[in-house]
Each structure stands twice: as C-alpha cells, then as structure tokens.
Amino acid sequence: MPVYLLSGDLVFPPPELADENGLLAIGGDLSTSRLIWAYRQGIFPWYNPGEPVCWWSPDPRLILEPPDLHVSRRTERIIRQGRFQVTLDLAFKEVIRACSETRMKSGEGTWITPEMIEAYTELHYLGRTHSAETWQGDRLVGGLYGISMGRVFFGESMFAKVSDASKVAFVTLIRQLSEWSFGMIDCQVTTWHLMSFGAKEIPRPLFLEKLKKLINLSSGAPRGKWS
C-alpha cells in the first residue's frame, strides 16, 4: 500500500488505506484543527524527533470499554489505602512533559517532541486534552493524558515516578469516564500492560464503526477543564 504525502489542505486519505504496519500518511502539521480532524477519523500522529509527522491507523486497534475494566486485588487495595491523591486537569503541562522525560530517561526515546507538547497543550486550553494526576503530598508522582471527543477518550501516554502511581491514575480516570457515559477508550497500540486491565484488540473496521457511533454523542463530562 502507498503512504500518502499530505498537503497543506486539511484532508486525510481513508484510514483503511494504511499500510500493514498502520502507517497512513506523512507530512502536514500539528495544528489544532488537523489534530481534531485526525482523531475524529481514528488517525493519530506518532513520529521520532527530526522526522516529518507520521499519521497512523493501526489494524488491529487496542481499545478498552469501561465495563471491561479489570482491576487487580493489589491495585484495589492500594486505592482503598489512599496512598495517592488523584486529580484531573490540575497539572496537564507537568504530566505531558513528565511522560516525555520518563521515556527519554528509560532509553526508550520519545515521540512526545516539543512540538507535540505545544500542540497538545493548546488543545488542553480548548478543553480537548485532559490529564489525570497522582500525588503524594504536593509531589506529582504519576499520571496520564489523552484527548476527549464525544464519548471516546483517546489515551496518549502515562508515567510513574513511584510504583503503582500510573495504575491508580488510570483506574480512577476510567471509572470516572464510565460515570460520564464514555463508551470507549482508544489505547492505540497493543501492550500487555493495558491488556491486563481488560483492553482488547479489535479489527480496524469495527473500531471505526464504534468511533463513528460514539464521537458525536454528548457525555456527562464537564465542558472545558475537568478540575
């Protein structure tokens, strides 16, 4: 399958035309309008520093439906013990930067470039991107961020400076999203860690069908910031 080169126009090829690895197109920019349009079609950016922006729509797609959330007894116990305090949208900039820094320090490299941080922070100001934070006292020790549209939450990245901090943030956020009638969390790429929470792979056509049904539905989430 060919990989498409984007022009300055706000258009994407159909997600079904992605290659076997999920790569659909390269080029374009990270403007808020392009990002919003991409996510609405099940497309997301993911690229290395110094490369052109790469746009992906993998098949299969990893998703988590809130009723399927699985929480281990150990994690439930940690939540009940109150080892962490969890907030929403209290420290978005700090969370996205920590996600980038944590991956760099671990030697994994990161796709969360300065341009990505700037773009997703702008989306946060528009009420599109959100974060969940875990704290010990006044110290930020874990968290995650993603994009919210309709009744879909598109998870992007998470970090932990203390064991179990990101797990608690994740579980707390999913339970809150369930209360707000969200129907799907897009986990994008398959990992054992997310599958242990109940995430599952589905074919891209089924993902796009679910996305189409949920993206325009209103949820019970507050408009703007969730804090």
Secondary structure, 3 states (H helix, E strand, C coil): CCCEEECCCCCCCCHHHCCCCCEEEEECCCCHHHHHHHHHCCCEECCCCCCCCEEECCCCEEEECHHHCCCCHHHHHHHHHCCCEEEECCCHHHHHHHHHHHHHHCCCCCCCCHHHHHHHHHHHHCCCEEEEEEEECCEEEEEEEEEEECCEEEEEEEEECCCCHHHHHHHHHHHHHHHCCCCEEEEECCCHHHHCCCCEEECHHHHHHHHHHHCCCCCCCCCCCCC
